[in-house]
Amino acid sequence: MIKPTPNPPKHKPGTMFLIAPDIDTETLLAHACESLASASVMASDFAGFLQGSQRNTLLGIAQVIMLGELAVNRALDNLDPQD
């Protein structure tokens, strides 16, 4: 016999870092943007203490963070275009 619905999860997901389900998309994106901006600054600052390939690796990570921040900013602009 085929069941119409799947079995429920066997364990309850952790709630220590739960994001409230009623938070709107714009607020979530704004917080994500701020977190990415902070991560970008931290990575760039820390790269100043490194040399050689480790510095290059961290600068590459900082660039990926920055690209994520740009994408989130664009998503925010798409939600609320400023004319």
PyMOL commands that set and color helices and strands:
alter all, ss='L'
color gray80, all
select helices_A, chain A and resi 25-47+52-79
alter helices_A, ss='H'
color red, helices_A
deselect
rebuild
show_as cartoon
